[in-house]
Amino acid sequence: MTLTVTLIIAGAVLALAVFAGWRGALPSNPAKGVRMVPWRLIMLMSGAALMLLLIHAATLLGMPQRPY
């Protein structure tokens, strides 16, 4: 994946994380029924994916990897 594609996907995942965080923070409304979308889980998973994408972008920019 090129750097441009990585940054575009990272921006989309960041937008998804912010949106899911906003939806997950809304108070529940029992009159409407239960929530069918697990917004907090989506926020956490997109945050983890964003971290992986940022690490990938750093390696594309030439950051050295630590040898173990």
HTML snippet that shows the backbone in 3Dmol.js (N, CA, C, O; Angstrom):
<script src="https://3Dmol.org/build/3Dmol-min.js"></script>
<div id="view" style="width:600px;height:400px;position:relative"></div>
<script>
const pdb = `
ATOM      1  N   MET A   1       0.849  -1.173   0.000  1.00  0.00           N
ATOM      2  CA  MET A   1       0.000   0.000   0.000  1.00  0.00           C
ATOM      3  C   MET A   1       0.894   1.234   0.000  1.00  0.00           C
ATOM      4  O   MET A   1       1.891   1.279   0.720  1.00  0.00           O
ATOM      5  N   THR A   2       0.552   2.205  -0.780  1.00  0.00           N
ATOM      6  CA  THR A   2       1.347   3.428  -0.828  1.00  0.00           C
ATOM      7  C   THR A   2       0.983   4.331   0.352  1.00  0.00           C
ATOM      8  O   THR A   2       0.011   4.087   1.067  1.00  0.00           O
ATOM      9  N   LEU A   3       1.780   5.367   0.535  1.00  0.00           N
ATOM     10  CA  LEU A   3       1.556   6.292   1.642  1.00  0.00           C
ATOM     11  C   LEU A   3       0.235   7.040   1.472  1.00  0.00           C
ATOM     12  O   LEU A   3      -0.476   7.272   2.450  1.00  0.00           O
ATOM     13  N   THR A   4      -0.092   7.411   0.258  1.00  0.00           N
ATOM     14  CA  THR A   4      -1.339   8.141   0.015  1.00  0.00           C
ATOM     15  C   THR A   4      -2.559   7.295   0.369  1.00  0.00           C
ATOM     16  O   THR A   4      -3.489   7.776   1.014  1.00  0.00           O
ATOM     17  N   VAL A   5      -2.549   6.063  -0.047  1.00  0.00           N
ATOM     18  CA  VAL A   5      -3.672   5.167   0.250  1.00  0.00           C
ATOM     19  C   VAL A   5      -3.764   4.929   1.755  1.00  0.00           C
ATOM     20  O   VAL A   5      -4.859   4.901   2.318  1.00  0.00           O
ATOM     21  N   THR A   6      -2.620   4.758   2.401  1.00  0.00           N
ATOM     22  CA  THR A   6      -2.598   4.528   3.842  1.00  0.00           C
ATOM     23  C   THR A   6      -3.181   5.720   4.596  1.00  0.00           C
ATOM     24  O   THR A   6      -3.956   5.538   5.535  1.00  0.00           O
ATOM     25  N   LEU A   7      -2.821   6.925   4.197  1.00  0.00           N
ATOM     26  CA  LEU A   7      -3.322   8.112   4.887  1.00  0.00           C
ATOM     27  C   LEU A   7      -4.808   8.345   4.624  1.00  0.00           C
ATOM     28  O   LEU A   7      -5.525   8.814   5.506  1.00  0.00           O
ATOM     29  N   ILE A   8      -5.271   8.022   3.426  1.00  0.00           N
ATOM     30  CA  ILE A   8      -6.701   8.152   3.124  1.00  0.00           C
ATOM     31  C   ILE A   8      -7.509   7.177   3.966  1.00  0.00           C
ATOM     32  O   ILE A   8      -8.538   7.542   4.533  1.00  0.00           O
ATOM     33  N   ILE A   9      -7.043   5.940   4.046  1.00  0.00           N
ATOM     34  CA  ILE A   9      -7.750   4.943   4.860  1.00  0.00           C
ATOM     35  C   ILE A   9      -7.684   5.321   6.331  1.00  0.00           C
ATOM     36  O   ILE A   9      -8.657   5.131   7.061  1.00  0.00           O
ATOM     37  N   ALA A  10      -6.540   5.859   6.780  1.00  0.00           N
ATOM     38  CA  ALA A  10      -6.415   6.282   8.175  1.00  0.00           C
ATOM     39  C   ALA A  10      -7.380   7.427   8.491  1.00  0.00           C
ATOM     40  O   ALA A  10      -7.958   7.463   9.577  1.00  0.00           O
ATOM     41  N   GLY A  11      -7.557   8.346   7.567  1.00  0.00           N
ATOM     42  CA  GLY A  11      -8.524   9.424   7.763  1.00  0.00           C
ATOM     43  C   GLY A  11      -9.954   8.914   7.842  1.00  0.00           C
ATOM     44  O   GLY A  11     -10.749   9.394   8.650  1.00  0.00           O
ATOM     45  N   ALA A  12     -10.278   7.939   6.999  1.00  0.00           N
ATOM     46  CA  ALA A  12     -11.625   7.363   7.028  1.00  0.00           C
ATOM     47  C   ALA A  12     -11.868   6.593   8.326  1.00  0.00           C
ATOM     48  O   ALA A  12     -12.958   6.656   8.893  1.00  0.00           O
ATOM     49  N   VAL A  13     -10.856   5.872   8.791  1.00  0.00           N
ATOM     50  CA  VAL A  13     -10.995   5.118  10.039  1.00  0.00           C
ATOM     51  C   VAL A  13     -11.095   6.075  11.225  1.00  0.00           C
ATOM     52  O   VAL A  13     -11.834   5.813  12.173  1.00  0.00           O
ATOM     53  N   LEU A  14     -10.355   7.182  11.175  1.00  0.00           N
ATOM     54  CA  LEU A  14     -10.458   8.185  12.230  1.00  0.00           C
ATOM     55  C   LEU A  14     -11.856   8.793  12.268  1.00  0.00           C
ATOM     56  O   LEU A  14     -12.422   8.985  13.344  1.00  0.00           O
ATOM     57  N   ALA A  15     -12.412   9.094  11.103  1.00  0.00           N
ATOM     58  CA  ALA A  15     -13.777   9.631  11.049  1.00  0.00           C
ATOM     59  C   ALA A  15     -14.779   8.621  11.591  1.00  0.00           C
ATOM     60  O   ALA A  15     -15.722   9.000  12.285  1.00  0.00           O
ATOM     61  N   LEU A  16     -14.589   7.344  11.285  1.00  0.00           N
ATOM     62  CA  LEU A  16     -15.472   6.305  11.814  1.00  0.00           C
ATOM     63  C   LEU A  16     -15.350   6.212  13.336  1.00  0.00           C
ATOM     64  O   LEU A  16     -16.355   6.050  14.030  1.00  0.00           O
ATOM     65  N   ALA A  17     -14.133   6.314  13.853  1.00  0.00           N
ATOM     66  CA  ALA A  17     -13.940   6.244  15.307  1.00  0.00           C
ATOM     67  C   ALA A  17     -14.601   7.423  16.016  1.00  0.00           C
ATOM     68  O   ALA A  17     -15.212   7.252  17.071  1.00  0.00           O
ATOM     69  N   VAL A  18     -14.482   8.602  15.446  1.00  0.00           N
ATOM     70  CA  VAL A  18     -15.111   9.787  16.048  1.00  0.00           C
ATOM     71  C   VAL A  18     -16.631   9.669  15.988  1.00  0.00           C
ATOM     72  O   VAL A  18     -17.314   9.979  16.965  1.00  0.00           O
ATOM     73  N   PHE A  19     -17.162   9.230  14.863  1.00  0.00           N
ATOM     74  CA  PHE A  19     -18.602   9.070  14.732  1.00  0.00           C
ATOM     75  C   PHE A  19     -19.133   8.008  15.695  1.00  0.00           C
ATOM     76  O   PHE A  19     -20.159   8.214  16.344  1.00  0.00           O
ATOM     77  N   ALA A  20     -18.441   6.881  15.788  1.00  0.00           N
ATOM     78  CA  ALA A  20     -18.880   5.819  16.690  1.00  0.00           C
ATOM     79  C   ALA A  20     -18.752   6.250  18.145  1.00  0.00           C
ATOM     80  O   ALA A  20     -19.574   5.865  18.976  1.00  0.00           O
ATOM     81  N   GLY A  21     -17.737   7.041  18.462  1.00  0.00           N
ATOM     82  CA  GLY A  21     -17.617   7.559  19.823  1.00  0.00           C
ATOM     83  C   GLY A  21     -18.754   8.501  20.172  1.00  0.00           C
ATOM     84  O   GLY A  21     -19.263   8.484  21.293  1.00  0.00           O
ATOM     85  N   TRP A  22     -19.149   9.322  19.212  1.00  0.00           N
ATOM     86  CA  TRP A  22     -20.277  10.227  19.442  1.00  0.00           C
ATOM     87  C   TRP A  22     -21.566   9.453  19.623  1.00  0.00           C
ATOM     88  O   TRP A  22     -22.344   9.741  20.533  1.00  0.00           O
ATOM     89  N   ARG A  23     -21.805   8.451  18.746  1.00  0.00           N
ATOM     90  CA  ARG A  23     -23.037   7.667  18.856  1.00  0.00           C
ATOM     91  C   ARG A  23     -23.060   6.812  20.120  1.00  0.00           C
ATOM     92  O   ARG A  23     -24.119   6.616  20.715  1.00  0.00           O
ATOM     93  N   GLY A  24     -21.904   6.304  20.533  1.00  0.00           N
ATOM     94  CA  GLY A  24     -21.844   5.491  21.735  1.00  0.00           C
ATOM     95  C   GLY A  24     -22.036   6.287  23.007  1.00  0.00           C
ATOM     96  O   GLY A  24     -22.434   5.737  24.033  1.00  0.00           O
ATOM     97  N   ALA A  25     -21.753   7.592  22.948  1.00  0.00           N
ATOM     98  CA  ALA A  25     -21.890   8.438  24.131  1.00  0.00           C
ATOM     99  C   ALA A  25     -23.307   8.969  24.320  1.00  0.00           C
ATOM    100  O   ALA A  25     -23.617   9.527  25.373  1.00  0.00           O
ATOM    101  N   LEU A  26     -24.170   8.807  23.322  1.00  0.00           N
ATOM    102  CA  LEU A  26     -25.544   9.276  23.461  1.00  0.00           C
ATOM    103  C   LEU A  26     -26.280   8.438  24.498  1.00  0.00           C
ATOM    104  O   LEU A  26     -26.049   7.232  24.586  1.00  0.00           O
ATOM    105  N   PRO A  27     -27.156   9.045  25.279  1.00  0.00           N
ATOM    106  CA  PRO A  27     -27.908   8.249  26.253  1.00  0.00           C
ATOM    107  C   PRO A  27     -28.892   7.319  25.544  1.00  0.00           C
ATOM    108  O   PRO A  27     -29.419   7.625  24.475  1.00  0.00           O
ATOM    109  N   SER A  28     -29.111   6.189  26.175  1.00  0.00           N
ATOM    110  CA  SER A  28     -30.032   5.229  25.566  1.00  0.00           C
ATOM    111  C   SER A  28     -31.476   5.702  25.722  1.00  0.00           C
ATOM    112  O   SER A  28     -31.817   6.406  26.672  1.00  0.00           O
ATOM    113  N   ASN A  29     -32.303   5.304  24.781  1.00  0.00           N
ATOM    114  CA  ASN A  29     -33.714   5.663  24.786  1.00  0.00           C
ATOM    115  C   ASN A  29     -34.528   4.374  24.776  1.00  0.00           C
ATOM    116  O   ASN A  29     -34.728   3.776  23.718  1.00  0.00           O
ATOM    117  N   PRO A  30     -35.005   3.937  25.954  1.00  0.00           N
ATOM    118  CA  PRO A  30     -35.753   2.671  25.998  1.00  0.00           C
ATOM    119  C   PRO A  30     -37.057   2.712  25.199  1.00  0.00           C
ATOM    120  O   PRO A  30     -37.567   1.663  24.806  1.00  0.00           O
ATOM    121  N   ALA A  31     -37.597   3.889  24.955  1.00  0.00           N
ATOM    122  CA  ALA A  31     -38.841   3.977  24.185  1.00  0.00           C
ATOM    123  C   ALA A  31     -38.620   3.555  22.727  1.00  0.00           C
ATOM    124  O   ALA A  31     -39.530   3.031  22.085  1.00  0.00           O
ATOM    125  N   LYS A  32     -37.405   3.787  22.208  1.00  0.00           N
ATOM    126  CA  LYS A  32     -37.098   3.395  20.840  1.00  0.00           C
ATOM    127  C   LYS A  32     -36.688   1.933  20.736  1.00  0.00           C
ATOM    128  O   LYS A  32     -36.693   1.366  19.644  1.00  0.00           O
ATOM    129  N   GLY A  33     -36.336   1.322  21.853  1.00  0.00           N
ATOM    130  CA  GLY A  33     -35.883  -0.071  21.835  1.00  0.00           C
ATOM    131  C   GLY A  33     -34.388  -0.152  22.107  1.00  0.00           C
ATOM    132  O   GLY A  33     -33.738   0.850  22.405  1.00  0.00           O
ATOM    133  N   VAL A  34     -33.872  -1.332  22.002  1.00  0.00           N
ATOM    134  CA  VAL A  34     -32.454  -1.535  22.283  1.00  0.00           C
ATOM    135  C   VAL A  34     -31.613  -1.095  21.097  1.00  0.00           C
ATOM    136  O   VAL A  34     -32.084  -1.051  19.960  1.00  0.00           O
ATOM    137  N   ARG A  35     -30.366  -0.773  21.382  1.00  0.00           N
ATOM    138  CA  ARG A  35     -29.435  -0.421  20.313  1.00  0.00           C
ATOM    139  C   ARG A  35     -28.980  -1.695  19.622  1.00  0.00           C
ATOM    140  O   ARG A  35     -28.588  -2.663  20.274  1.00  0.00           O
ATOM    141  N   MET A  36     -29.032  -1.686  18.334  1.00  0.00           N
ATOM    142  CA  MET A  36     -28.643  -2.870  17.581  1.00  0.00           C
ATOM    143  C   MET A  36     -27.200  -2.796  17.089  1.00  0.00           C
ATOM    144  O   MET A  36     -26.648  -3.804  16.647  1.00  0.00           O
ATOM    145  N   VAL A  37     -26.589  -1.626  17.158  1.00  0.00           N
ATOM    146  CA  VAL A  37     -25.215  -1.449  16.697  1.00  0.00           C
ATOM    147  C   VAL A  37     -24.332  -1.211  17.915  1.00  0.00           C
ATOM    148  O   VAL A  37     -24.602  -0.295  18.692  1.00  0.00           O
ATOM    149  N   PRO A  38     -23.281  -2.012  18.104  1.00  0.00           N
ATOM    150  CA  PRO A  38     -22.395  -1.822  19.252  1.00  0.00           C
ATOM    151  C   PRO A  38     -21.377  -0.702  18.975  1.00  0.00           C
ATOM    152  O   PRO A  38     -20.245  -0.973  18.572  1.00  0.00           O
ATOM    153  N   TRP A  39     -21.787   0.552  19.195  1.00  0.00           N
ATOM    154  CA  TRP A  39     -20.972   1.698  18.814  1.00  0.00           C
ATOM    155  C   TRP A  39     -19.656   1.765  19.564  1.00  0.00           C
ATOM    156  O   TRP A  39     -18.646   2.175  18.992  1.00  0.00           O
ATOM    157  N   ARG A  40     -19.640   1.373  20.833  1.00  0.00           N
ATOM    158  CA  ARG A  40     -18.386   1.433  21.602  1.00  0.00           C
ATOM    159  C   ARG A  40     -17.386   0.414  21.090  1.00  0.00           C
ATOM    160  O   ARG A  40     -16.191   0.700  21.022  1.00  0.00           O
ATOM    161  N   LEU A  41     -17.854  -0.758  20.733  1.00  0.00           N
ATOM    162  CA  LEU A  41     -16.962  -1.762  20.168  1.00  0.00           C
ATOM    163  C   LEU A  41     -16.411  -1.299  18.824  1.00  0.00           C
ATOM    164  O   LEU A  41     -15.233  -1.502  18.531  1.00  0.00           O
ATOM    165  N   ILE A  42     -17.251  -0.682  18.014  1.00  0.00           N
ATOM    166  CA  ILE A  42     -16.792  -0.160  16.723  1.00  0.00           C
ATOM    167  C   ILE A  42     -15.747   0.924  16.937  1.00  0.00           C
ATOM    168  O   ILE A  42     -14.771   0.994  16.191  1.00  0.00           O
ATOM    169  N   MET A  43     -15.937   1.773  17.945  1.00  0.00           N
ATOM    170  CA  MET A  43     -14.971   2.814  18.244  1.00  0.00           C
ATOM    171  C   MET A  43     -13.626   2.207  18.653  1.00  0.00           C
ATOM    172  O   MET A  43     -12.579   2.662  18.191  1.00  0.00           O
ATOM    173  N   LEU A  44     -13.643   1.202  19.500  1.00  0.00           N
ATOM    174  CA  LEU A  44     -12.403   0.574  19.947  1.00  0.00           C
ATOM    175  C   LEU A  44     -11.693  -0.152  18.812  1.00  0.00           C
ATOM    176  O   LEU A  44     -10.471  -0.071  18.690  1.00  0.00           O
ATOM    177  N   MET A  45     -12.444  -0.851  17.993  1.00  0.00           N
ATOM    178  CA  MET A  45     -11.828  -1.581  16.886  1.00  0.00           C
ATOM    179  C   MET A  45     -11.255  -0.634  15.828  1.00  0.00           C
ATOM    180  O   MET A  45     -10.194  -0.903  15.264  1.00  0.00           O
ATOM    181  N   SER A  46     -11.944   0.458  15.563  1.00  0.00           N
ATOM    182  CA  SER A  46     -11.407   1.410  14.593  1.00  0.00           C
ATOM    183  C   SER A  46     -10.201   2.150  15.170  1.00  0.00           C
ATOM    184  O   SER A  46      -9.303   2.537  14.422  1.00  0.00           O
ATOM    185  N   GLY A  47     -10.168   2.352  16.480  1.00  0.00           N
ATOM    186  CA  GLY A  47      -8.981   2.942  17.103  1.00  0.00           C
ATOM    187  C   GLY A  47      -7.777   2.023  16.994  1.00  0.00           C
ATOM    188  O   GLY A  47      -6.662   2.485  16.755  1.00  0.00           O
ATOM    189  N   ALA A  48      -7.993   0.725  17.168  1.00  0.00           N
ATOM    190  CA  ALA A  48      -6.899  -0.236  17.008  1.00  0.00           C
ATOM    191  C   ALA A  48      -6.425  -0.287  15.553  1.00  0.00           C
ATOM    192  O   ALA A  48      -5.225  -0.365  15.293  1.00  0.00           O
ATOM    193  N   ALA A  49      -7.357  -0.244  14.617  1.00  0.00           N
ATOM    194  CA  ALA A  49      -6.983  -0.235  13.200  1.00  0.00           C
ATOM    195  C   ALA A  49      -6.231   1.037  12.843  1.00  0.00           C
ATOM    196  O   ALA A  49      -5.307   1.013  12.030  1.00  0.00           O
ATOM    197  N   LEU A  50      -6.630   2.154  13.455  1.00  0.00           N
ATOM    198  CA  LEU A  50      -5.932   3.416  13.203  1.00  0.00           C
ATOM    199  C   LEU A  50      -4.489   3.354  13.701  1.00  0.00           C
ATOM    200  O   LEU A  50      -3.586   3.873  13.045  1.00  0.00           O
ATOM    201  N   MET A  51      -4.267   2.733  14.839  1.00  0.00           N
ATOM    202  CA  MET A  51      -2.899   2.590  15.350  1.00  0.00           C
ATOM    203  C   MET A  51      -2.049   1.765  14.388  1.00  0.00           C
ATOM    204  O   MET A  51      -0.898   2.114  14.125  1.00  0.00           O
ATOM    205  N   LEU A  52      -2.597   0.686  13.866  1.00  0.00           N
ATOM    206  CA  LEU A  52      -1.852  -0.128  12.903  1.00  0.00           C
ATOM    207  C   LEU A  52      -1.553   0.650  11.624  1.00  0.00           C
ATOM    208  O   LEU A  52      -0.467   0.528  11.058  1.00  0.00           O
ATOM    209  N   LEU A  53      -2.509   1.442  11.173  1.00  0.00           N
ATOM    210  CA  LEU A  53      -2.284   2.243   9.968  1.00  0.00           C
ATOM    211  C   LEU A  53      -1.229   3.324  10.194  1.00  0.00           C
ATOM    212  O   LEU A  53      -0.441   3.623   9.297  1.00  0.00           O
ATOM    213  N   LEU A  54      -1.213   3.907  11.385  1.00  0.00           N
ATOM    214  CA  LEU A  54      -0.185   4.917  11.675  1.00  0.00           C
ATOM    215  C   LEU A  54       1.204   4.291  11.765  1.00  0.00           C
ATOM    216  O   LEU A  54       2.185   4.902  11.341  1.00  0.00           O
ATOM    217  N   ILE A  55       1.294   3.097  12.306  1.00  0.00           N
ATOM    218  CA  ILE A  55       2.577   2.390  12.331  1.00  0.00           C
ATOM    219  C   ILE A  55       3.023   2.062  10.918  1.00  0.00           C
ATOM    220  O   ILE A  55       4.204   2.183  10.591  1.00  0.00           O
ATOM    221  N   HIS A  56       2.087   1.648  10.081  1.00  0.00           N
ATOM    222  CA  HIS A  56       2.409   1.357   8.688  1.00  0.00           C
ATOM    223  C   HIS A  56       2.872   2.618   7.957  1.00  0.00           C
ATOM    224  O   HIS A  56       3.810   2.568   7.162  1.00  0.00           O
ATOM    225  N   ALA A  57       2.220   3.739   8.224  1.00  0.00           N
ATOM    226  CA  ALA A  57       2.632   4.998   7.588  1.00  0.00           C
ATOM    227  C   ALA A  57       4.019   5.412   8.066  1.00  0.00           C
ATOM    228  O   ALA A  57       4.806   5.946   7.284  1.00  0.00           O
ATOM    229  N   ALA A  58       4.326   5.174   9.332  1.00  0.00           N
ATOM    230  CA  ALA A  58       5.654   5.521   9.849  1.00  0.00           C
ATOM    231  C   ALA A  58       6.735   4.678   9.192  1.00  0.00           C
ATOM    232  O   ALA A  58       7.820   5.183   8.902  1.00  0.00           O
ATOM    233  N   THR A  59       6.460   3.410   8.956  1.00  0.00           N
ATOM    234  CA  THR A  59       7.460   2.579   8.283  1.00  0.00           C
ATOM    235  C   THR A  59       7.610   2.975   6.818  1.00  0.00           C
ATOM    236  O   THR A  59       8.697   2.863   6.253  1.00  0.00           O
ATOM    237  N   LEU A  60       6.528   3.436   6.202  1.00  0.00           N
ATOM    238  CA  LEU A  60       6.648   3.921   4.825  1.00  0.00           C
ATOM    239  C   LEU A  60       7.457   5.204   4.745  1.00  0.00           C
ATOM    240  O   LEU A  60       8.102   5.471   3.731  1.00  0.00           O
ATOM    241  N   LEU A  61       7.427   5.997   5.805  1.00  0.00           N
ATOM    242  CA  LEU A  61       8.202   7.236   5.829  1.00  0.00           C
ATOM    243  C   LEU A  61       9.672   7.004   6.173  1.00  0.00           C
ATOM    244  O   LEU A  61      10.469   7.940   6.129  1.00  0.00           O
ATOM    245  N   GLY A  62      10.033   5.784   6.508  1.00  0.00           N
ATOM    246  CA  GLY A  62      11.431   5.468   6.737  1.00  0.00           C
ATOM    247  C   GLY A  62      11.832   5.363   8.183  1.00  0.00           C
ATOM    248  O   GLY A  62      13.026   5.379   8.482  1.00  0.00           O
ATOM    249  N   MET A  63      10.893   5.258   9.089  1.00  0.00           N
ATOM    250  CA  MET A  63      11.249   5.070  10.488  1.00  0.00           C
ATOM    251  C   MET A  63      11.898   3.703  10.649  1.00  0.00           C
ATOM    252  O   MET A  63      11.389   2.709  10.130  1.00  0.00           O
ATOM    253  N   PRO A  64      13.002   3.646  11.353  1.00  0.00           N
ATOM    254  CA  PRO A  64      13.662   2.340  11.498  1.00  0.00           C
ATOM    255  C   PRO A  64      12.880   1.437  12.444  1.00  0.00           C
ATOM    256  O   PRO A  64      12.272   1.896  13.411  1.00  0.00           O
ATOM    257  N   GLN A  65      12.912   0.166  12.147  1.00  0.00           N
ATOM    258  CA  GLN A  65      12.286  -0.808  13.022  1.00  0.00           C
ATOM    259  C   GLN A  65      13.335  -1.316  13.992  1.00  0.00           C
ATOM    260  O   GLN A  65      14.495  -1.506  13.628  1.00  0.00           O
ATOM    261  N   ARG A  66      12.917  -1.532  15.221  1.00  0.00           N
ATOM    262  CA  ARG A  66      13.862  -2.024  16.209  1.00  0.00           C
ATOM    263  C   ARG A  66      14.114  -3.512  16.010  1.00  0.00           C
ATOM    264  O   ARG A  66      13.168  -4.293  15.902  1.00  0.00           O
ATOM    265  N   PRO A  67      15.373  -3.906  15.961  1.00  0.00           N
ATOM    266  CA  PRO A  67      15.644  -5.360  15.876  1.00  0.00           C
ATOM    267  C   PRO A  67      15.465  -6.004  17.246  1.00  0.00           C
ATOM    268  O   PRO A  67      15.840  -5.424  18.265  1.00  0.00           O
ATOM    269  N   TYR A  68      14.908  -7.171  17.264  1.00  0.00           N
ATOM    270  CA  TYR A  68      14.727  -7.893  18.525  1.00  0.00           C
ATOM    271  C   TYR A  68      15.599  -9.103  18.552  1.00  0.00           C
ATOM    272  O   TYR A  68      15.593  -9.847  19.532  1.00  0.00           O
TER     273      TYR A  68
END
`;
const viewer = $3Dmol.createViewer("view");
viewer.addModel(pdb, "pdb");
viewer.setStyle({}, {cartoon: {color: "spectrum"}});
viewer.zoomTo();
viewer.render();
</script>
